[in-house]
């Protein structure tokens, strides 16, 4: 059966009437130009009815008269098939004493008779598809018209490209315009165009393939009882590891005219840094063209209303594919022009990329795109069923990190310090430190006698080195600490290179306290650091867009300063410990020292008193003499 069978319904929907007024032209053949915003179309034209142009009686209006079968159909065979075909709501006639069902075309004898029957049917009547089934089997492929010029690319004034296809040498009549298979390089987000037109002059038409679209947004926390239209949302957000992130997947509902079956499948991809929350009451809402909420089906409703299915699959690379299949999607036909919105929740997990790169996530829509094809099976395509696919739409979730470097007053690395971090964004935190391990084969560091390490080889300066032959490599140690409860206190020790990193933090203010002080040094005041994030400018289109982290910090009540940012977006600052006198404790030698000092002072004071008393008496005796 020809792939153009359903296009006949469009022919009828256009109301083919012999009395339709048309303008007169002085030429016998015409040019038809089709414009489209998508490429890859293979248009074909079939003349279904032909005729001549004449003035309507008593008017100056031109009409098409003398209707005959066009050369694009096998008229005789089509006429015979129509006489015996079965149609919904057939005509009843009296026969053998009781009403009998007959086809509406039982008495037709010509193309003119067929046209008369068609004009009595309303637009989109159920019989139109049934009529199309018959006509589609009797198209004359030998007289199919193909374009003279196929798909010239033209840049538009608005920057968008348009594609034009041109037919020349067409005679007057009614033409069915349909498509064969699209070109291999056709746009994926495409749909076969269908329309019928009367051709009585040079004509330009715009092909409007009704393909759906979809977008993904990050939204505030939602529940199924929210009866608002899909939130606008945003393309980026900042979160701490352990936080929940809510997503809306909003697809448009296309016109499904000409389809007996339709597939509508949302395919969402979560990066390995996000875990789909199976325990959340996810839900799907349907909105009419005017924005009115038509229905909401939550996860708990699916037992008695299996309107859709949700299938998460963890892939080999750690990403998760989330497939939402609308069951019996042809039911969406009544909501054409409206929206389908699926809302779910995910958790930022310990695989999250930390820093400026972020964690991209995407969605696309797979849908039926050929009304001429007989889609069969269940709720998903099988084999080579023609399907369209929208471009990927992206959002990104970012999370940050703070790195502390411990130094002494000379700026040299200082080990032996420990810190704790506390703040609302401290849920599950990645604590990263570095240590040196012996690695004589690949190591690049040497250990000095003071316990520090250097990449500078001994070169005869052996007395400073613990060993002139042993080499070391710097290895990273990672530990995730904390829970899903915010404001958790996270502890960590600086590594042998003096660094300590707290990762997986969202925006906010954090307190860093030195809980282990290097021997011989004074404890520093608490550090207050405030993290901020600036999202990438413009629309997220690739998922590779990077944002910018920044921070201010201060020690105790000191003056705030701006922290530096490493190449990967990690906030970085260093803190200094100063050495100082250590006061002795009470008891023991400390007490002895204080007591001895006191006795000395008492002896000195007594001696001074005695000396002064003697001097005073001597002066008194001299005065008396």
Helices and strands as residue ranges (DSSP letters): H 7-13, E 29-36, E 43-55, E 62-69, H 75-84, E 91-95, E 98-102, H 111-118, H 126-135, G 136-138, G 141-143, E 145-146, E 149-155, E 161-171, E 173-179, E 195-199, E 203-206, E 214-219, E 236-238, E 244-252, E 264-270, E 274-276, E 283-287, E 293-298, G 299-301, E 308-314, E 320-326, G 329-335, E 339-348, E 359-368, E 387-389, E 393-398, E 400-407, E 418-423, E 428-438, E 446-447, E 453-454, G 462-464, E 472-482, E 490-493, E 499-505, E 508-516, E 527-534, E 548-555, E 561-562, E 564-565, E 571-576, H 588-624
